[in-house]
Amino acid sequence: MKFKEFNLKEEIMMQVEAVGYKDATPIQEKAIPIILDGRDILGLAKTGTGKTAAFVLPMLQKLCISQVKGRTVRALIIAPTRELAEQINSTILQLGKYTRLKSVAIYGGVSTKSQVDALRGGVDIVVGCPGRLLDLINQKYLMLNKIEMLVLDEADHMLDMGFLKDIEKIIKQTPKVKQMLLFSATMPKEIKSLASKVLVNPEVAEIEYKDPVKLIEHTLCHIESSQKKDKLLSLLEDPELESVIVFTNSKHKAKNLSRILEHKGHKSVNFQGNLSQNQRENALDGFRSGHYKILVATDIAARGLDIPQVTHVVNFDLPRTAEAFTHRSGRTGRANKSGKVLSFASAEDKKILSEIIKVNKLKFEKIEGKEDTSTVAKKEVKKPKKTWTNKKPYSGNKTKTEK
C-alpha cells in the first residue's frame, strides 16, 4: 500500500516523500486507517517494523484537522525509556516539519527547566517517560485535561519496568473521552488486562512476527568465564564484524569491558544506566556514525533504540530471561539485512540456556572440529553455515560465571 492512499494532508505528505517513505509496512497499513477513523487500537508489533510512524502520522493528521485556538497539550505518548522518548519526538519533528504542531520530550536524568519552559511556551504533543511525567503533573506544569489522543508505546516493556501504577495515575488525569492507542511487542496476560481497562472496543492490528529466513544465525560457545575476554578479543579480529553490540549483565562490567577493548586498540564505547543523558546520546551517535565499531551495553540497548546496520550481537553474558535474549538478538538482522548472534555460555548458564532454546525454538547443530565446544543454530535454515569458527572456541574446566 502506498502512503498517498492514506490521503494525508499535503504538509505531512511533503515530509513523507522527503524522508523516502513509499510503501507502508504491514503494521502501518493495518494501524493507520484504524487510527484515522478515530478508533482505539491494540497494536502488536516489534521494534523495527515501522511502528512509530504507524501512530505518529495519523496523530499529526488528526491534530492538524482539529486545530484549536491557542496551544494546549492534545496528544500524549508514554514511552518506557528516555532514548525511545527522544526517538519518537525526533520522528514527530521530522514528519511534522511543515505542520504548525509543536512537541517536547520529557524524561528524567536531566534538568526540568528546558522541559518546563517548553510546556509554558505551549506544545501540542508531549512524549515522555512515566516518572518525569508524574512529577510535572504533580507540580502543575503539565495539564492533561485537553488530551484527545493517548499512546502507550512498548507497553509490555513499561510493565516489565514496574510502571503500571504510574501509567494508571497519568491516565486518570486525562478526559474520559479520548482515543487510546496501545502498542506492545508481546501479549502477556498483564497487557491483556491493561488493554481491557483502558481501551474501548479496540481494533487489533497484529503483524505476524517471523525471524527472516537465513537472516539471523545463532552461535553458541561453551567457555569458561575467565576465558571470555580473550575469546572476545580474538573474535573481534575478524573484519566481518563491522558493527557489534556486546551485551553484559551489569553496568560495571559494560564500563570495564569497553575500557579493555579500547586499551587493545578497538573503537569501543559503553552504554549503560549510570551514564548521563548527554553521554548516552554521544555514545549512540558515535556508534551509529561508525566512529565506534563496538557498543558494550546492558539490556537498556536491547530494545526501543534506533540502531541500524548492526552486523553482530555478542552475548558476553547470557541474559537472565529468554525474552531478553529475543530482544538482544533483534538488534541485528533488521531491514532484510543478515545478522549474527554469538552467545558465551558457562556451566552455570545451563538452566537459562535451556529456557532460551525452548522459548526461541532453536535447534543447535554441531560444528565440525576437533572440539565440540561450539554449536550453530539457524531458524528455518536447512543448511547452516560455519560462522565464528575461524578461531577454535575455548573448552576447559568449568568455573563459576563472572559476576
ZIQUIPE-V251013 format. One record per helix or strand. SS is the DSSP state (h for helix, s for strand). FROM is the first residue (numbers start at 1). TO is the last residue. If there is no record, write none. Layout:
ss: <SS:SS>
from: <FROM:FROM>
to: <TO:TO>
This chain:
ss: <s:h:h:s:h:s:h:s:h:s:h:s:h:s:h:h:s:h:s:s:h:s:h:s:h:s:h:s:h:s:h:s:s>
from: <2:3:10:23:26:41:51:75:82:103:113:125:130:149:155:164:179:189:203:216:225:244:251:268:277:294:299:312:322:339:347:365:374>
to: <2:6:18:23:36:44:65:78:95:106:121:128:138:152:160:172:184:198:206:222:235:247:263:271:289:297:301:315:329:345:359:366:378>
